[in-house]
Amino acid sequence: MKNGGIPNEMKLELQIKMNPSLYLRDPEQSELGKNIIKHSIQLIHDNGFEAFTFKKLAESIGTTEAGVYRYFENKHKLLIYIISWYWGWIQFQLNYQTNNIKDPIIKLKKVITLLSTNVEDDITTGHVDESQLHQILISEGSKAYLTNHVEKDNQQQFFKPYKDLCNAVGDIILECNPKYKYPHSLASTIIEMAHLQNFFMNHLPSLTDFSKSKSESEIIKYLEDLVFNAIRD
């Protein structure tokens, strides 16, 4: 998905609206803010979320820890921010890549491929490395909502981009079979399994049947088999 697969005439339309409750100061509006996002992604990708601290982030950027705290209240909200940004970016890709597809079966196959394929960096978003962010999503994404304050976060609509994506996939499932009873459950299953199988393959191989050499194609085949057998009349 080189450069997000978006032609030049559409690149300016890529605007991902973020929940203002996630930040104290909009990081998109300053160079320091963009550096906070850029270096956060690099550090979490390289060292993991548990090892990530605002002190290390500030040192990486060449600023003060207090300067980072002017943008984000804590590292958990920063994690939700970058994960939400990724879901918004994927939603844009889904809309663009399926816009002219009329056949819902082909459209759903396109969605499965999009969710299962390793991402290349979109050079039009200079402060975000989508390739690294995709790997963060696979290994750290569930930490955004597997907390004891998930209900409170949900009330603040922190997970809306993820829900919007699930709803979009669910709508495509219903296009394929309007009588299918579980479109949202299947949509979230597609999204989660695409990433879980990738994680298992690389870290817990006995939990999957896929080898690293054929990872993408095999996961796509598996999900297509799972999905189309489930929605068959």
C-alpha positions as CSV (number, residue, x, y, z in Angstrom):
1,M,0.0,0.0,0.0
2,K,2.7,2.4,-1.0
3,N,2.0,6.0,0.0
4,G,-1.4,4.9,1.2
5,G,-2.3,4.1,-2.4
6,I,-3.6,7.6,-2.9
7,P,-3.1,9.6,-6.1
8,N,-1.8,13.2,-5.8
9,E,-5.2,14.8,-6.5
10,M,-6.6,13.1,-3.4
11,K,-3.8,13.5,-0.9
12,L,-4.9,16.9,0.3
13,E,-8.3,15.4,1.3
14,L,-6.7,13.2,4.0
15,Q,-7.8,15.0,7.2
16,I,-8.1,12.8,10.3
17,K,-10.3,14.5,12.9
18,M,-9.1,13.6,16.4
19,N,-11.0,13.7,19.6
20,P,-9.9,16.9,21.5
21,S,-10.4,15.2,24.8
22,L,-7.3,13.1,24.1
23,Y,-5.0,16.0,24.2
24,L,-4.4,19.3,26.1
25,R,-2.9,21.0,23.0
26,D,-3.4,19.9,19.4
27,P,-0.1,18.3,18.4
28,E,-1.0,18.8,14.7
29,Q,-0.7,22.6,15.1
30,S,3.0,22.9,16.0
31,E,6.4,21.3,15.1
32,L,6.9,20.2,18.7
33,G,3.5,18.5,18.7
34,K,4.3,16.7,15.4
35,N,7.6,15.6,16.8
36,I,5.9,14.3,19.9
37,I,3.8,12.1,17.7
38,K,6.7,11.1,15.4
39,H,9.1,10.1,18.2
40,S,6.4,8.5,20.3
41,I,5.7,6.1,17.5
42,Q,9.4,5.4,17.0
43,L,10.0,4.7,20.7
44,I,7.0,2.6,21.3
45,H,7.7,0.6,18.1
46,D,11.3,0.0,19.1
47,N,11.0,-0.5,22.9
48,G,7.3,-1.3,23.7
49,F,4.7,0.7,25.5
50,E,5.7,-0.4,29.0
51,A,9.2,1.0,28.6
52,F,7.9,4.2,27.0
53,T,8.0,7.3,29.3
54,F,7.6,11.0,28.7
55,K,11.1,11.5,30.0
56,K,12.5,9.3,27.3
57,L,10.3,11.0,24.7
58,A,11.5,14.4,25.8
59,E,15.1,13.3,25.6
60,S,14.6,11.9,22.1
61,I,13.0,15.1,20.9
62,G,15.4,17.4,22.6
63,T,12.8,19.2,24.7
64,T,11.6,19.1,28.4
65,E,9.3,16.6,30.0
66,A,7.1,19.5,31.0
67,G,6.8,20.4,27.3
68,V,5.4,17.0,26.5
69,Y,2.9,17.2,29.3
70,R,1.6,20.4,27.8
71,Y,0.3,18.3,24.9
72,F,-0.8,15.1,26.6
73,E,-2.0,14.4,30.2
74,N,-0.4,10.9,30.2
75,K,1.1,8.2,28.0
76,H,-2.2,6.2,27.9
77,K,-4.0,9.1,26.2
78,L,-1.1,9.4,23.8
79,L,-1.4,5.7,23.0
80,I,-5.1,6.1,22.3
81,Y,-4.3,9.1,20.2
82,I,-1.9,7.4,17.8
83,I,-4.0,4.2,17.7
84,S,-7.1,6.3,16.9
85,W,-5.1,8.2,14.2
86,Y,-4.3,4.8,12.6
87,W,-8.0,3.7,12.6
88,G,-8.9,7.0,10.9
89,W,-6.2,6.5,8.3
90,I,-7.4,3.0,7.6
91,Q,-11.0,4.3,7.3
92,F,-9.8,6.7,4.7
93,Q,-8.0,3.9,2.8
94,L,-11.1,1.7,3.0
95,N,-13.4,4.5,1.6
96,Y,-11.0,5.2,-1.2
97,Q,-10.2,1.7,-2.2
98,T,-13.8,0.5,-2.2
99,N,-15.5,3.7,-3.5
100,N,-16.0,2.5,-7.1
101,I,-16.6,-1.2,-6.3
102,K,-20.2,-2.2,-6.8
103,D,-20.0,-5.9,-6.0
104,P,-20.2,-6.3,-2.2
105,I,-18.3,-9.6,-2.3
106,I,-15.3,-8.0,-4.1
107,K,-15.6,-5.1,-1.7
108,L,-15.5,-7.3,1.4
109,K,-12.5,-9.2,0.0
110,K,-10.8,-5.8,-0.6
111,V,-11.4,-4.9,3.1
112,I,-10.0,-8.2,4.3
113,T,-6.9,-7.7,2.2
114,L,-6.5,-4.1,3.4
115,L,-6.7,-5.2,7.1
116,S,-4.4,-8.2,6.6
117,T,-1.6,-6.6,4.5
118,N,1.5,-5.1,6.1
119,V,1.4,-1.3,5.7
120,E,4.1,0.8,4.0
121,D,4.8,4.3,5.2
122,D,2.7,7.0,3.7
123,I,5.3,9.7,2.9
124,T,2.5,12.4,2.6
125,T,2.1,12.2,6.4
126,G,5.6,13.2,7.3
127,H,5.3,13.0,11.1
128,V,3.6,9.5,11.1
129,D,5.2,6.3,10.0
130,E,2.2,4.1,9.3
131,S,4.4,1.0,8.9
132,Q,5.6,1.4,12.5
133,L,2.2,2.4,13.7
134,H,0.7,-0.8,12.2
135,Q,3.2,-2.9,14.1
136,I,2.3,-1.0,17.3
137,L,-1.4,-1.7,16.7
138,I,-0.6,-5.4,16.3
139,S,1.4,-5.7,19.5
140,E,0.1,-2.8,21.7
141,G,-3.3,-1.8,20.3
142,S,-5.5,-3.8,22.8
143,K,-3.8,-1.9,25.7
144,A,-5.8,1.2,24.6
145,Y,-9.0,-0.3,25.8
146,L,-8.1,-3.3,28.1
147,T,-8.1,-1.1,31.2
148,N,-10.3,-0.7,34.3
149,H,-11.4,2.7,33.1
150,V,-12.6,1.6,29.7
151,E,-16.2,2.6,30.3
152,K,-15.1,6.1,31.3
153,D,-12.9,6.4,28.2
154,N,-15.8,5.1,26.1
155,Q,-18.1,7.7,27.4
156,Q,-15.7,10.3,26.1
157,Q,-15.8,8.6,22.7
158,F,-12.1,7.8,22.7
159,F,-12.8,4.6,20.6
160,K,-15.1,6.2,18.0
161,P,-12.7,5.8,15.1
162,Y,-12.5,2.1,15.8
163,K,-16.3,1.8,16.1
164,D,-16.7,3.8,12.9
165,L,-14.4,1.4,11.1
166,C,-16.3,-1.7,12.5
167,N,-19.6,-0.1,11.5
168,A,-18.3,0.5,7.9
169,V,-17.2,-3.2,7.7
170,G,-20.4,-4.3,9.2
171,D,-22.4,-2.4,6.5
172,I,-20.4,-4.1,3.8
173,I,-21.1,-7.5,5.4
174,L,-24.9,-6.7,5.3
175,E,-24.5,-5.7,1.6
176,C,-23.3,-9.3,1.0
177,N,-26.1,-10.8,3.1
178,P,-28.8,-8.4,4.5
179,K,-30.2,-11.3,6.6
180,Y,-26.9,-11.9,8.5
181,K,-27.5,-11.5,12.2
182,Y,-24.1,-10.6,13.5
183,P,-22.5,-8.0,11.2
184,H,-20.8,-6.0,14.0
185,S,-19.5,-9.0,15.8
186,L,-18.1,-10.4,12.5
187,A,-16.6,-7.0,11.6
188,S,-14.7,-6.7,14.9
189,T,-13.6,-10.3,14.5
190,I,-12.1,-9.6,11.1
191,I,-10.2,-6.6,12.4
192,E,-9.0,-8.3,15.5
193,M,-8.1,-11.6,13.9
194,A,-6.1,-10.0,11.1
195,H,-3.8,-8.5,13.8
196,L,-3.9,-11.4,16.3
197,Q,-2.9,-14.0,13.8
198,N,0.0,-11.7,12.7
199,F,1.1,-11.4,16.3
200,F,0.8,-15.1,17.0
201,M,2.7,-16.0,13.9
202,N,5.7,-13.9,15.0
203,H,5.6,-14.5,18.8
204,L,3.4,-17.5,19.7
205,P,3.6,-19.7,16.5
206,S,1.9,-22.7,18.1
207,L,-1.3,-20.7,18.2
208,T,-1.5,-20.3,14.4
209,D,-1.1,-22.3,11.3
210,F,0.7,-19.6,9.3
211,S,4.4,-19.4,8.5
212,K,6.2,-16.1,8.2
213,S,7.1,-16.7,4.6
214,K,3.4,-16.8,3.5
215,S,1.9,-14.7,6.2
216,E,-0.2,-12.2,4.3
217,S,-1.7,-14.5,1.7
218,E,-2.5,-17.2,4.2
219,I,-4.1,-14.9,6.7
220,I,-6.2,-13.4,3.9
221,K,-7.3,-16.9,2.8
222,Y,-8.1,-17.9,6.3
223,L,-10.3,-14.8,6.9
224,E,-12.0,-15.1,3.6
225,D,-12.9,-18.7,4.5
226,L,-14.1,-17.7,7.9
227,V,-16.1,-14.7,6.8
228,F,-17.8,-16.1,3.7
229,N,-18.7,-19.4,5.3
230,A,-20.3,-17.4,8.2
231,I,-22.4,-15.1,6.0
232,R,-23.5,-17.8,3.5
233,D,-27.3,-18.2,3.3
